[in-house]
Every structure is written in structure tokens, then in C-alpha cells.
Amino acid sequence: MSGAAPLDIRVPHTIIVAGASCSGKSTLLRRMVRGELPAVAAQLGIESAAHPVTIDVTEWPSPDRPIARQLLVHYDICAQSLRRDGFNHIDDLAARSDRLAVLTLCVSPAELRRRNRARCRDTLLDLFRPPFRPLHDI
């Protein structure tokens, strides 16, 4: 959900994982939440018992559930240039965080090209895959 945050929102600990498209942000966040990278999580101060909430940078946490003690933010720096209006509240989010950490993932240009090509290829293949069930069986 985009838009302004509720005026009374406070986030005790926000961790922003930033990087280019295909740099590994989603994979890193998923693996930390699953407990697969305890050393990285410890360096960022992520407590497994805190059950962090993961959101995209264009969202605010859902107002119908309480703010988690830890908020993990997926921040695609390439998407920012594509959707300027969707990032209006990043400064607000940082200001409302009692503790803020920003981790920027760096990947070589050659590796980013390889990953982006693979993502495009996989997306195209998904578009042309036959459905799991033939239409005559529906």
C-alpha cells in the first residue's frame, strides 16, 4: 500500500536491504527470515524471536496488524527510477524508525546482466508454458 504512514507509527528496528534488480535482495531476506544465515542476521541485529515483517519499500505495514519489532524492507534501487511516485515515504519510514540499518548489495555488472537475462528468459518461458490441465478437462 502506498501513501502516507499513520501519524503515530513507530518502528523499533528497520533494516533496509537495497540493491539493483536481480542483486539477491529477495533471496537474502528470505534466507535470513528462515534462519539460514544466522551470522548475517546477527550482524544486522535481527532476532529470530522477533518475527520480522518483510515489505517492499513502496508499502507501509498493514494497519490491521501491529507493527513488528523488526521491519525488513526490500528496496530495489532500479525500480525507484521507474516509479518515482511510489517512494515518497522512504524518508518518513527512516525518521519513524528508532534504529535503522541499510545494507546495500553490490553485484558485478557482468553478474547482473547474467541474472537479468535469466529472469527475462524464465519469464518468457513461463508465458509460453502450456497450462497444467488441458482446456478440454476444465
LUMFI-849080 format. One record per residue: x, z, y of N, C-alpha, C, O in turn; residue number from 0. Coordinates in pm, 1 decimal, padded with zeros to 6 digits, always signed. Atoms other than C-alpha are relative to their C-alpha. Example, Ala and Ser with C-alpha at 12.3 -4.5 7.8 and 13.67 -1.06 7.14 Angstrom:
     n_c1     n_c3     n_c2    ca_c1    ca_c3    ca_c2     c_c1     c_c3     c_c2     o_c1     o_c3     o_c2 resi
 +00089.0 +00000.0 -00119.0 +01230.0 +00780.0 -00450.0 +00090.0 +00000.0 +00120.0 +00193.6 +00066.5 +00118.1    0
 -00082.0 -00006.0 -00119.0 +01367.0 +00714.0 -00106.0 -00077.0 +00073.0 +00109.0 -00026.1 +00089.9 +00219.8    1
# end
This chain:
     n_c1     n_c3     n_c2    ca_c1    ca_c3    ca_c2     c_c1     c_c3     c_c2     o_c1     o_c3     o_c2 resi
 +00084.2 +00000.0 -00115.9 +00000.0 +00000.0 +00000.0 +00088.7 +00000.0 +00122.1 +00178.5 +00083.7 +00132.0    0
 -00075.5 +00004.1 -00124.1 +00142.6 -00094.7 +00339.6 -00072.3 +00082.7 +00103.9 -00181.9 +00133.8 +00080.9    1
 +00064.1 -00068.8 -00109.4 +00070.4 +00068.6 +00668.0 +00067.7 +00130.9 +00030.4 +00169.4 +00166.4 -00029.1    2
 -00058.5 -00124.7 -00045.8 +00137.9 +00395.5 +00838.2 -00021.3 +00110.6 -00101.2 -00118.7 +00111.7 -00176.5    3
 +00008.8 -00115.4 +00088.6 +00201.2 +00713.5 +00648.9 -00092.3 +00104.1 +00061.1 -00108.3 +00108.2 +00183.1    4
 +00074.8 -00111.4 -00054.4 -00027.7 +01014.0 +00680.7 +00093.2 +00084.5 +00087.0 +00211.4 +00099.7 +00056.1    5
 -00083.3 -00072.2 -00096.2 +00095.2 +01224.8 +00971.4 +00068.3 +00122.2 -00059.4 +00176.0 +00160.1 -00013.4    6
 -00054.4 -00124.6 +00052.9 +00158.3 +01534.3 +00758.1 +00088.3 -00018.2 -00123.8 +00127.4 +00080.5 -00186.2    7
 -00079.0 +00023.1 +00122.3 +00357.1 +01370.3 +00476.0 +00144.9 +00045.8 +00020.3 +00206.5 +00017.2 +00122.9    8
 -00142.1 -00037.2 +00005.6 +00696.8 +01524.5 +00391.4 +00045.5 -00026.0 -00142.2 -00024.0 +00008.6 -00237.8    9
 -00057.2 +00025.8 +00131.4 +00915.1 +01412.3 +00104.1 +00126.5 +00083.8 -00010.2 +00219.3 +00063.6 +00068.1   10
 -00118.2 -00085.1 +00010.3 +01166.2 +01675.2 -00011.3 +00129.6 -00077.1 -00025.6 +00233.5 -00042.7 +00030.8   11
 -00122.9 +00071.2 +00035.1 +01414.2 +01423.2 -00156.0 -00033.6 -00146.5 -00025.9 -00107.4 -00177.9 -00119.3   12
 +00022.2 +00142.8 +00015.0 +01412.4 +01044.6 -00114.8 +00131.5 -00066.8 -00036.6 +00234.3 -00041.8 +00026.3   13
 -00116.0 +00078.1 +00041.2 +01656.3 +00814.6 -00294.5 -00039.6 -00146.6 +00010.1 -00130.3 -00192.5 -00059.4   14
 +00025.8 +00142.6 -00016.8 +01660.1 +00452.1 -00180.1 +00106.1 -00076.1 -00077.5 +00225.7 -00058.2 -00054.7   15
 -00091.2 +00086.3 +00075.2 +01812.6 +00203.9 -00425.6 -00019.4 -00140.1 +00057.3 -00123.4 -00203.0 +00038.0   16
 +00008.2 +00127.0 -00071.5 +01887.7 -00110.6 -00225.9 +00093.9 -00102.4 -00061.5 +00195.7 -00068.1 -00121.8   17
 -00086.2 +00107.5 +00047.3 +02031.2 -00446.4 -00318.0 -00073.1 -00132.2 +00006.2 -00193.4 -00137.9 +00032.0   18
 +00057.2 +00134.2 +00001.9 +01975.1 -00818.4 -00337.6 -00090.3 -00017.8 -00122.2 -00083.6 +00059.8 -00217.5   19
 +00081.2 +00034.1 +00115.8 +01720.1 -00972.4 -00571.2 +00091.7 -00022.1 -00119.9 +00195.1 -00087.9 -00107.9   20
 -00074.4 +00012.8 +00126.3 +01849.2 -00953.5 -00930.9 +00129.3 +00080.1 -00002.2 +00217.6 +00050.0 -00082.6   21
 -00123.1 -00079.0 +00000.3 +02115.8 -00693.7 -00848.1 -00005.2 +00116.2 -00098.8 +00096.9 +00180.3 -00123.8   22
 +00012.4 -00105.6 +00099.6 +01980.2 -00443.7 -01103.1 -00072.1 +00124.6 +00048.2 -00064.1 +00228.8 -00016.8   23
 +00070.9 -00116.5 -00055.3 +01766.8 -00210.6 -00887.2 -00105.3 +00053.4 -00096.8 -00107.7 +00172.8 -00127.0   24
 +00107.1 -00042.9 +00091.2 +01468.5 -00201.6 -01123.1 +00056.6 +00057.0 -00128.5 +00007.9 +00158.4 -00178.6   25
 -00062.3 -00047.4 +00123.6 +01688.9 -00161.1 -01428.3 +00062.1 +00137.6 +00020.9 +00044.6 +00226.9 -00062.0   26
 -00061.6 -00129.8 -00029.4 +01884.3 +00123.5 -01268.7 -00105.7 +00108.7 +00015.4 -00092.3 +00216.4 -00042.6   27
 +00105.9 -00099.3 -00019.9 +01567.4 +00304.5 -01155.8 -00066.7 +00036.0 -00132.4 -00087.2 +00153.6 -00162.3   28
 +00066.5 -00023.3 +00129.4 +01400.8 +00262.7 -01496.1 +00088.4 +00084.6 -00091.9 +00040.2 +00178.4 -00155.4   29
 -00090.3 -00073.2 +00089.3 +01706.9 +00388.0 -01684.2 +00023.1 +00143.2 +00047.8 +00036.6 +00233.8 -00034.5   30
 -00016.0 -00137.5 -00050.3 +01750.8 +00690.6 -01454.6 -00123.4 +00083.3 -00031.5 -00112.0 +00198.0 -00074.8   31
 +00124.4 -00073.0 +00025.8 +01385.6 +00789.6 -01490.4 -00012.9 +00033.1 -00148.6 -00064.2 +00139.4 -00183.7   32
 +00004.8 -00023.5 +00145.0 +01413.5 +00757.3 -01871.1 +00106.5 +00098.8 -00047.3 +00105.1 +00141.8 -00162.6   33
 -00105.6 -00092.9 +00037.8 +01717.5 +00984.6 -01867.1 +00117.6 -00065.5 -00068.8 +00199.0 +00003.2 -00130.5   34
 -00107.2 +00072.2 +00067.0 +01953.0 +00714.7 -01993.6 +00132.1 +00001.7 +00077.1 +00236.5 -00031.6 +00021.0   35
 -00121.1 -00002.9 -00084.0 +02202.8 +00757.5 -01705.4 +00013.4 +00136.8 +00066.7 +00003.5 +00147.0 +00189.0   36
 -00002.0 -00134.6 -00057.8 +02240.7 +01133.9 -01659.8 +00110.4 +00021.0 +00104.1 +00090.4 +00096.3 +00199.4   37
 -00108.8 -00019.6 -00096.6 +02574.7 +01110.2 -01474.9 -00036.6 -00059.9 +00135.6 -00011.0 +00001.3 +00239.3   38
 +00041.3 +00063.4 -00125.4 +02437.0 +00867.8 -01214.1 -00112.0 +00081.4 +00064.1 -00109.9 +00106.6 +00184.6   39
 +00111.2 -00080.5 -00051.9 +02117.3 +01070.1 -01178.0 +00050.9 +00130.5 +00060.7 +00002.7 +00173.3 +00165.6   40
 -00055.7 -00126.1 -00051.4 +02320.3 +01389.4 -01131.1 +00070.4 -00022.7 +00133.1 +00057.8 +00059.0 +00224.3   41
 -00068.6 +00029.2 -00125.6 +02533.2 +01227.5 -00860.3 -00098.4 -00018.4 +00114.3 -00069.0 +00017.7 +00228.2   42
 +00101.8 +00021.0 -00102.8 +02216.4 +01132.1 -00672.9 -00089.5 +00121.7 +00017.8 -00174.9 +00123.3 +00106.4   43
 +00081.2 -00120.7 -00010.3 +02064.3 +01476.0 -00727.8 -00138.3 -00014.4 -00060.3 -00230.3 +00057.8 -00021.9   44
 +00129.6 +00019.5 +00063.9 +01780.2 +01350.3 -00945.7 -00014.0 +00100.7 -00112.5 +00067.6 +00105.4 -00204.6   45
 +00027.9 -00101.0 +00101.9 +01634.6 +01631.4 -01151.0 -00101.9 -00057.5 -00097.0 -00208.5 -00103.0 -00055.4   46
 +00093.7 +00056.3 +00097.0 +01470.3 +01519.1 -01472.5 -00131.8 +00077.3 -00001.8 -00237.3 +00019.5 -00027.6   47
 +00121.6 -00080.6 +00000.5 +01222.5 +01805.2 -01447.8 -00087.9 -00026.8 +00122.0 -00204.1 +00013.7 +00125.0   48
 +00076.0 +00023.4 -00123.0 +01113.2 +01687.3 -01102.7 -00098.7 -00115.0 -00013.4 -00184.3 -00131.9 +00073.4   49
 +00086.3 +00114.9 +00022.5 +00937.7 +01377.2 -01246.0 -00010.4 -00085.7 +00126.6 -00114.5 -00087.6 +00192.1   50
 +00002.0 +00078.7 -00123.1 +01033.3 +01142.2 -00962.3 -00103.4 -00111.8 -00004.6 -00133.9 -00165.2 -00111.2   51
 +00093.8 +00109.9 -00015.1 +00783.5 +00886.4 -00837.0 +00079.6 -00118.8 +00051.0 +00158.8 -00104.7 +00144.2   52
 -00069.4 +00120.9 -00042.6 +00912.5 +00529.0 -00803.5 -00099.4 -00091.1 +00070.7 -00208.2 -00118.2 +00020.0   53
 +00084.9 +00091.4 -00077.0 +00768.3 +00299.1 -00535.7 +00085.6 -00113.7 +00053.7 +00208.3 -00104.2 +00057.7   54
 -00066.5 +00106.6 -00073.3 +00854.1 -00029.0 -00367.4 +00007.4 +00043.4 +00146.2 -00074.2 +00123.3 +00191.8   55
 -00019.6 -00041.3 -00138.8 +00977.8 +00003.5 -00010.3 -00120.2 -00035.6 +00087.7 -00137.9 +00024.2 +00193.8   56
 +00116.2 +00038.7 -00079.6 +00659.3 -00165.9 +00115.4 -00119.1 +00092.5 -00021.4 -00222.5 +00074.9 +00043.0   57
 +00111.2 -00089.3 +00034.0 +00441.3 +00114.0 -00029.1 +00023.4 +00140.4 +00054.0 +00136.1 +00180.3 +00083.3   58
 -00005.2 -00145.6 -00016.5 +00361.9 +00472.1 +00053.1 -00053.1 +00058.4 -00128.7 -00134.1 -00005.2 -00196.0   59
 +00057.4 -00061.9 +00119.8 +00294.6 +00711.9 -00231.5 -00151.4 +00010.0 +00013.7 -00204.3 +00027.5 +00123.4   60
 +00145.8 -00004.6 +00000.9 -00069.6 +00715.3 -00329.4 -00051.3 +00129.5 +00062.2 -00005.1 +00237.6 +00025.8   61
 +00050.6 -00121.7 -00064.4 -00266.3 +00957.2 -00109.6 -00082.3 +00089.3 -00092.3 -00103.7 +00206.5 -00061.5   62
 +00081.7 -00080.9 +00089.6 -00477.1 +01073.0 -00405.7 +00082.2 +00079.3 -00101.1 +00024.8 +00142.0 -00190.0   63
 -00080.8 -00088.7 +00082.9 -00183.0 +01240.0 -00578.8 +00103.1 +00067.1 +00089.8 +00145.1 +00009.0 +00189.9   64
 -00093.2 -00071.4 -00087.3 +00053.8 +01498.2 -00435.9 +00135.8 -00069.1 +00003.8 +00176.1 -00136.2 -00091.2   65
 -00133.3 +00057.1 -00014.9 +00391.6 +01389.9 -00306.8 +00093.5 +00068.1 -00100.1 +00094.7 +00190.6 -00112.8   66
 -00095.7 -00053.8 +00095.7 +00657.2 +01431.5 -00571.8 +00115.3 +00065.6 +00074.2 +00139.0 +00038.0 +00191.8   67
 -00118.6 -00061.0 -00059.9 +00962.9 +01645.8 -00508.2 +00108.0 -00103.8 +00022.5 +00193.2 -00087.9 +00109.9   68
 -00098.7 +00106.2 -00013.2 +01166.0 +01329.5 -00551.4 -00070.2 -00135.5 -00000.3 -00157.1 -00162.9 -00083.1   69
 +00057.8 +00132.8 -00014.2 +01078.3 +00978.4 -00442.9 +00112.4 -00102.0 -00013.3 +00209.0 -00098.4 +00062.9   70
 -00097.2 +00106.5 +00020.2 +01275.8 +00679.3 -00572.6 -00057.6 -00127.2 +00059.9 -00168.7 -00167.5 +00025.6   71
 +00051.1 +00116.3 -00072.4 +01241.8 +00372.9 -00351.3 +00080.0 -00123.9 -00038.7 +00202.6 -00125.7 -00027.6   72
 -00056.5 +00130.5 +00035.9 +01308.6 +00015.9 -00470.8 +00002.0 -00083.2 +00127.7 -00103.6 -00112.5 +00183.8   73
 -00013.6 +00069.2 -00128.0 +01444.0 -00175.5 -00168.0 +00075.9 -00130.3 -00019.3 +00198.7 -00130.4 -00027.7   74
 -00060.6 +00131.7 +00017.4 +01507.1 -00548.9 -00211.8 +00035.8 -00054.0 +00138.3 -00052.8 -00090.5 +00215.6   75
 -00042.2 +00040.9 -00134.2 +01713.3 -00649.0 +00091.6 -00025.9 -00148.2 +00024.5 -00031.0 -00190.7 +00139.9   76
 +00034.4 +00141.0 -00018.3 +01636.7 -01017.5 +00029.6 -00147.1 -00014.4 +00038.1 -00181.4 -00097.4 +00122.3   77
 +00143.1 +00007.5 -00028.2 +01261.1 -00960.7 +00035.7 -00029.4 +00042.9 +00142.7 -00128.0 -00001.6 +00201.5   78
 +00023.6 -00044.1 -00137.8 +01292.3 -00787.9 +00372.8 -00002.0 -00118.5 +00094.1 -00085.4 -00123.5 +00184.4   79
 -00003.7 +00114.5 -00089.6 +01383.4 -01116.2 +00537.9 -00119.9 -00092.9 -00022.2 -00154.6 -00171.6 +00065.8   80
 +00115.4 +00083.8 +00029.2 +01085.6 -01283.7 +00370.1 -00130.8 +00060.8 +00048.6 -00223.8 -00012.2 +00083.1   81
 +00124.1 -00068.8 -00036.6 +00822.3 -01021.0 +00458.5 +00028.6 +00103.2 +00108.6 +00027.7 +00223.3 +00081.5   82
 -00038.3 -00091.2 -00107.9 +00913.4 -00870.7 +00793.1 -00106.6 +00106.4 +00027.2 -00072.8 +00220.0 +00060.4   83
 +00105.6 -00095.7 -00031.7 +00574.5 -00703.3 +00838.4 -00014.8 +00110.0 -00104.1 -00075.8 +00212.8 -00074.9   84
 +00018.0 -00097.5 +00106.3 +00595.3 -00513.8 +00507.6 +00097.5 +00116.5 +00003.3 +00087.4 +00207.3 -00079.2   85
 -00105.1 -00101.2 -00001.8 +00892.3 -00296.8 +00606.7 -00005.9 +00085.1 +00126.5 +00094.2 +00146.1 +00164.2   86
 +00011.7 -00070.8 -00126.9 +00761.9 -00136.0 +00924.7 +00024.6 +00149.4 -00011.8 +00063.4 +00212.2 +00086.7   87
 -00005.2 -00145.5 +00010.5 +00770.6 +00217.4 +00786.9 +00125.2 +00055.7 -00066.7 +00127.5 +00174.3 -00099.5   88
 -00119.8 -00052.2 +00065.8 +01120.2 +00244.9 +00632.8 +00065.3 +00109.4 +00084.7 +00112.0 +00209.7 +00030.7   89
 -00055.3 -00103.9 -00087.6 +01244.4 +00439.8 +00936.7 -00085.0 +00126.3 -00006.4 -00032.9 +00237.8 -00006.2   90
 +00092.9 -00112.9 +00009.4 +00935.3 +00660.1 +00915.2 +00022.2 +00077.0 -00129.9 +00022.7 +00200.1 -00130.4   91
 -00023.3 -00063.8 +00129.4 +00999.0 +00728.2 +00546.4 +00128.1 +00083.0 +00004.2 +00130.5 +00196.4 -00043.6   92
 -00126.6 -00073.2 -00010.4 +01360.0 +00827.9 +00618.2 -00016.5 +00124.6 +00088.0 +00037.4 +00230.5 +00055.8   93
 +00019.4 -00114.0 -00090.6 +01251.3 +01054.4 +00905.3 -00083.0 +00110.2 -00064.5 -00067.6 +00227.3 -00029.6   94
 +00086.7 -00099.4 +00064.7 +00994.7 +01228.9 +00683.4 +00061.6 +00058.0 -00127.0 -00002.5 +00136.1 -00197.4   95
 -00068.9 -00049.9 +00118.8 +01248.1 +01299.2 +00408.7 +00091.9 +00115.6 +00039.4 +00171.4 +00104.0 +00132.7   96
 -00088.2 -00113.5 -00026.6 +01416.3 +01639.4 +00402.8 +00142.9 -00029.8 -00044.1 +00238.7 +00018.6 +00016.2   97
 -00131.3 +00039.2 +00051.9 +01703.9 +01490.5 +00201.5 -00008.2 -00147.7 -00036.2 -00101.4 -00190.2 -00104.5   98
 +00003.8 +00144.3 +00019.3 +01789.4 +01120.4 +00191.8 +00132.7 -00048.6 -00057.0 +00239.5 -00013.4 -00006.9   99
 -00118.8 +00065.8 +00055.7 +02033.1 +00924.7 -00026.2 -00031.2 -00148.8 -00010.1 -00141.7 -00188.0 -00047.7  100
 +00015.6 +00144.6 +00010.1 +02084.6 +00549.7 -00012.4 +00111.3 -00052.6 -00089.1 +00229.4 -00030.1 -00062.8  101
 -00095.0 +00061.3 +00092.7 +02252.3 +00366.3 -00298.6 -00017.5 -00150.8 +00011.1 -00125.9 -00203.2 -00014.4  102
 +00004.8 +00145.2 -00013.6 +02337.1 +00000.6 -00235.8 +00075.8 -00062.1 -00116.4 +00193.3 -00032.7 -00138.3  103
 -00061.4 +00066.6 +00114.0 +02405.8 -00214.1 -00540.4 +00067.1 -00129.1 +00045.4 +00005.9 -00211.0 +00113.9  104
 -00076.5 +00120.2 -00034.5 +02672.8 -00480.5 -00498.3 +00032.7 -00076.9 -00127.2 +00086.0 -00021.6 -00223.3  105
 -00026.7 +00087.0 +00113.2 +02699.7 -00771.1 -00737.1 +00068.2 -00125.0 +00055.5 +00034.5 -00170.3 +00164.9  106
 -00072.0 +00118.5 -00048.0 +02933.4 -01069.7 -00706.3 -00097.7 -00116.3 +00019.7 -00198.8 -00125.3 -00050.0  107
 +00086.5 +00117.3 -00021.2 +02779.5 -01391.2 -00571.4 -00019.8 -00083.3 -00126.8 -00129.4 -00133.3 -00152.2  108
 +00012.7 +00078.6 +00123.4 +02852.2 -01567.5 -00899.9 -00098.5 +00065.4 -00096.9 -00179.6 -00003.2 -00159.2  109
 +00091.9 -00070.9 +00089.7 +02668.9 -01299.6 -01099.1 -00143.0 -00005.7 +00052.9 -00236.9 -00021.1 -00025.2  110
 +00134.8 +00011.0 -00057.9 +02373.3 -01304.2 -00856.9 -00059.2 -00138.2 -00026.3 -00176.7 -00149.7 -00061.2  111
 +00048.5 +00136.0 +00029.2 +02345.6 -01682.6 -00896.0 -00041.5 -00011.5 -00146.5 -00146.7 -00067.4 -00177.7  112
 +00031.9 +00005.9 +00143.0 +02354.7 -01647.3 -01274.5 -00131.1 +00071.5 -00029.0 -00216.8 +00018.7 -00099.9  113
 +00122.5 -00077.9 +00024.9 +02085.6 -01377.1 -01273.1 -00122.7 -00066.1 +00060.9 -00229.1 -00068.3 -00001.0  114
 +00113.6 +00066.9 -00063.8 +01863.1 -01564.5 -01026.7 -00041.0 -00125.2 -00076.7 -00160.0 -00152.2 -00092.8  115
 +00032.1 +00118.4 +00081.4 +01887.5 -01883.8 -01231.8 -00072.9 +00041.2 -00127.5 -00170.8 -00022.1 -00167.1  116
 +00065.1 -00047.4 +00123.1 +01797.7 -01689.1 -01546.2 -00142.4 +00045.0 +00029.5 -00233.3 +00017.2 -00048.8  117
 +00135.1 -00045.2 -00036.1 +01499.2 -01529.5 -01368.6 -00090.8 -00120.0 +00024.5 -00204.3 -00122.3 -00023.0  118
 +00079.9 +00120.4 -00025.9 +01377.3 -01869.4 -01244.8 -00032.5 -00072.3 -00130.0 -00146.2 -00114.2 -00151.6  119
 +00020.6 +00066.7 +00128.8 +01424.1 -02023.0 -01590.0 -00105.8 +00074.2 -00081.7 -00197.3 +00012.7 -00136.6  120
 +00094.9 -00078.5 +00079.1 +01236.8 -01737.7 -01758.4 -00140.7 -00008.5 +00058.0 -00238.4 -00013.1 -00016.7  121
 +00131.2 +00011.5 -00064.4 +00954.2 -01759.9 -01503.8 -00063.4 -00134.3 -00031.7 -00182.0 -00141.4 -00063.9  122
 +00052.5 +00132.7 +00033.6 +00916.8 -02133.5 -01560.0 -00040.7 -00009.0 -00146.4 -00145.7 -00064.8 -00178.5  123
 +00034.3 +00001.5 +00142.4 +00924.0 -02089.7 -01937.1 -00129.3 +00076.9 -00025.0 -00211.8 +00034.7 -00106.1  124
 +00123.7 -00076.9 +00015.9 +00652.7 -01823.2 -01908.8 -00121.9 -00080.4 +00043.6 -00228.8 -00068.6 -00016.3  125
 +00112.3 +00080.3 -00048.6 +00434.0 -02065.3 -01713.1 -00044.4 -00104.0 -00102.8 -00162.1 -00139.5 -00110.0  126
 +00031.0 +00107.4 +00094.4 +00453.7 -02324.6 -01989.2 -00013.4 +00046.5 -00144.3 -00029.6 -00035.5 -00234.6  127
 +00018.6 -00051.7 +00135.7 +00428.4 -02096.3 -02291.4 -00146.9 -00013.6 -00038.8 -00235.8 +00008.5 +00043.3  128
 +00140.8 +00007.9 +00041.8 +00116.1 -02154.2 -02497.7 -00058.8 +00142.3 -00004.7 +00013.4 +00240.1 -00024.4  129
 +00062.8 -00131.7 +00008.8 -00135.1 -01871.3 -02493.2 +00016.9 +00057.8 -00141.4 +00040.0 -00015.3 -00237.7  130
 -00015.7 -00066.1 +00129.6 -00114.3 -01617.4 -02773.6 -00110.2 -00040.5 -00097.4 -00088.1 -00048.7 -00218.2  131
 +00113.6 +00042.0 +00084.3 -00455.3 -01724.5 -02901.8 -00046.8 -00138.0 +00041.9 -00064.5 -00162.8 +00161.2  132
 +00052.7 +00132.8 -00037.6 -00574.9 -02084.2 -02915.0 -00135.5 +00013.8 +00067.6 -00213.0 +00104.4 +00036.7  133
 +00125.4 -00006.9 -00074.2 -00863.4 -02155.1 -02679.8 -00122.5 -00008.3 -00092.1 -00225.3 +00053.1 -00063.6  134
 +00116.7 +00013.5 +00090.0 -01092.2 -02251.7 -02971.0 -00031.4 +00130.9 -00071.9 -00141.1 +00144.4 -00126.1  135
 +00026.3 -00129.5 +00063.5 -01058.1 -01894.0 -03109.4 -00065.4 +00100.7 +00094.9 -00104.0 +00209.9 +00053.2  136
 +00055.4 -00096.4 -00099.0 -01190.9 -01733.1 -02790.6 -00149.6 -00003.4 -00000.9 -00213.5 +00069.7 +00074.7  137
# end
